[in-house]
Amino acid sequence: MKIYISCDMEGVAGIVHRDQTFYGCDGYDKGKELLTAEVSAAVRGAQQGGATEIVVNDSHHSMRNLIIDRLDPSVKVILGDPKTYSMMEGLDSTFDAALFVGYHAKVGTEGAVIDHSYYSSGIVQNVRINGEAVGETFINGALAGCFNVPIVFVSGDDKVAREARETIPNVVTVEVKKGIGRFAAMTLTPSRACELIEAGAKKAVRSLANIKPVAVEQPVNLQVDFSYTTMADVAACVPEVRRLSGRTVEFVSNDYLEVFKAFHTIYRVVETVK
């Protein structure tokens, strides 16, 4: 059984501030340790559930956060950025299921720890697919759906767990902290969080037959709200992107993979004028 793990950082137990998630900041080295421990727990659980091959994609910011010599030697690790499919790089139809570790809620979620939707909330104010506001759980889950791969497990704060259950029926979720505000939470200890993640991953892999891949109705309509009109000015220069209002642009396609790539292209261009 082949399993894919995408790991972010903001949803890890003990992490409540951006200083714990960025290179050069106080707390980052410890944050890397916390992240690596939770990924290791998910790997153990997946193996206990029957996984024989596991690929882990480091999916946070620079995507060079994992302490890879602390991972099971049988695991393959994808590092670095940019990558065509970003947080889902390397996924294809050969995988049986995917797990999301350390994920966070979509931008604008009240009481969520470090809420955002893929990119800084100082740039992206909202992302909608077919009219519904979405976060990384759905955006990435829909990409996995293109390869008929179900998302069977999500760990993070209580807000992303709720978001996952609303998006993916029967998904196994593990709440490692309860968000109080953007930079505050009541968190489990790392050891307890890892215990729950290991057990949850095992359960998820064993029950993957009960979880369907995320499906998106076609045509796929992507809308992005930016913080400033100058950002939309630049985004509207990308081919096939249409300006809807001062801060909002739209991209429409029958191919979700093209929508996914367009979203990241738009941001990379807009980032130059932030």
N, C-alpha and C positions, 0 to 999 in steps of 0.2 A: 504494500500500500504506500502510495507516494503522497506526501503532505507538504504543503507550502505554508510558511509562517511569514507574515509581514509585521514588523515591529516598529511602533512609534515610541515616543518617550514621555509625552505629557501625561499619559494615563497610568504611569508606573506608581506603585505605592511609595509614599515618602517624597514624591516630587510635587511641588506646589507653586514653583516660580520658574520663570524663564532662565534665571541665573544657574539653575541646576541642569539646564538642557543645552547650553551653548558653550562651545570651545572657548577657553580663556576666562570664563566666569567662575567665581567662587561656587563650589558645589558641583561643578561639572564632572570632575573625576569620580566623585561618589555617585552621581547620577548614572554614569556609565556602568558602574558596578551593579546598581539596582536594576537597570535595564537588562544587563547580561544575565543576572540571576533569574529574572522572570522568564526570559526567553529559554534559559536552560530548563526551567520547570515545565514550560510548555512542551519542550522537546521530550523530556522524560515521560510526560503524560501521553503524548502522541505515540511514543514507542510502546508504552504499556497498552495502549488502545489498539495496537496492531501495525503501526507505521514501520515500514522497512527502509524507506528513503525519505529524507527531510531536507528541504531547501529553505534557508532563512534569508530574507531580504531586509537589510538594515534600511529603514524607511524614514528616519528622522533627519531633517535639515541637511547637513553635509552628507548624511548616510554613511558616516565613518565613525560610529559610536560604540559598536559592540567590541568587547574584549574577546576576540575570537579564540584565543588559546584557552579560555575557560569553558568553551562549548564542547559538547560531545564530539570526539574526533570523526565520527561518521557523518556529521552534518556538513552540508555545503553552504557557503555564505556568499551573498551578493553584497558588495560594498560600493560606495561612490555615487556621484551625481555629476552631470545629468544622465538620466536613463530614459529611454523612450516611454516606458510604462511606469516610471517613477516608483511609487510605493508598491507596485505590482510587477516590477520587472522580473522576467524569467518564468512567469506563470504561463502555462499552456494546457492543452487538453489532456496531457498525460498525468496530471495531478488528480487525485481523488477528492481532495478537500483542501480548504485554506483556513488558517487561524489568524486572528488579529490580536496582537499583544500590545498593551500600553497605549491603546487608542483613546481619543478624546472626543467630546461632543462638537457638534457643528457650531459655527459662529453665531453669536447672539443667544445662546442657550443660558438661561438664568441659572446661577449657582454652579455652573460647570467650571472645572479647572482648566485654565488656559484654552478656552474655546476658540476655535478658528476652523475654517474650511480650506484645508490644504495650505493656504498661504496666509501671511500676516493679516490680521484683522485691520491693520493700518492701511492695507491696500484693498483687500477683498472684503466687502461688507456683507455680501450674500451670494450664494450660488443656488440656482434653481434648475432642476431638470424636469421638463414637462410640467412646469408650474409649481413644483413642490420644492421647498427649501431643503437642501441636502448637505450632508457632511461627508467625511472621508469614508465612513462605514458604507454608505450607499454608493458613493462614487467608485470606490475600489471594488465593492461587492458586485456592482453592475459589470465592471470589466471582467471579473472572474466569471460572471454569468455568460459572457460571450464565448467562453471556453467550456461551458457546462460544468463549472466547478463551484460547489456550494461553499458558503461561508458558514462554518459550523461552530465557531467559538470566537468570542470577543471579550477581552478584559480591559478594564479601565475604571473610571469613576462611575458613580451611580447614574449619571446623566447619559453617558454614552451607552451604558448597558440598557437603559430604557429605550434609547434611540435604536439600538440594534434589534431589540425585541419587536419594536414597531415596524422595522424594515424587513426582518428575516424571521418568519415563523419557526418556532422550535429551536432557534439558535441557543447554544449554551453560553451564558454570560457569567463573568466573575467580577464582582464589584470590590476593588481593592481599596477604595476610599469613597467617602461621601463629600461631594463638593459643597462648600459653604459660600465661596465666591470665586472670582477669577484666579486669585492667588491665595486661596485658603481651603483647607479640607480637613476632615477627620479621617486619618489614614490607618490602615492596618500596618502592623510591623512587616518588614520585608519577609521574614521567615513564614509568617502566617499567610501572607499574600501568595508566596510561592507554593505553599501546601495546597491552597485552593485552586491555583492555576494548574498545578499538576493533575489534581483530581478532575478539574473541569475539562482539561484537554483530553484526558483519557476517556471521559464520558462522551465528549463531543465526537471523537474519532470513531468510537464504537457505535454511535447512533447516527452517523452521517447519512444513512439511507432515509432517515426521516426528515431531512432538510433539503429543500429545493434551491437551485441556483437563483440568484436575483435576476429578474427579467425586467426589461425596459421597453415600453411600448414605442413603436416607430410611427412617424419620424421622431427622432430625439431632438428636443428643443432645449438648448443650454442658454441660460441667461446669467450674466455676472454683473453685480452691482459693485462699482468701485468707490473709493473714498472721495476722489476728486475728479472733476470733469477732464482735467488734463490726461488722466489715465485712460478714460474712455476715448479721448481724442486719438491717443496712440493705438489703442486696441482696435479701433475702427479701421486702421490701416492694414490690418491682417486680412488677406483674401477670404472672402465668404463671410466675414464678420459684419453684422449690421448694427448700426447705432439705433437704439430705441429711445433714449432720453439722455439727459445731461451726463449721468454717471453709469448708464446701463447699456450693455451690448448683448448681442444674440448670435448664436451659431446653430444651424439646423442641419441634420444629416440623418440618413437611414442607417448609418453605421456607427454604433456606439464607440468603437475603437477610434474612429476619426474624431468624434466629439471629445473623447478623452485627450487625444493628442492636441486638438485645437485649444482646449482649456489651458493646457500647460504652455503652449506656444504663446497664447494671449498674455499669460502672466509674465513669461520671460521677457516679452517685449515691453510690457507696462512697467516692469521692475526697473527699467533704465531711467524712468522719469519720476520715481517715487520721491 
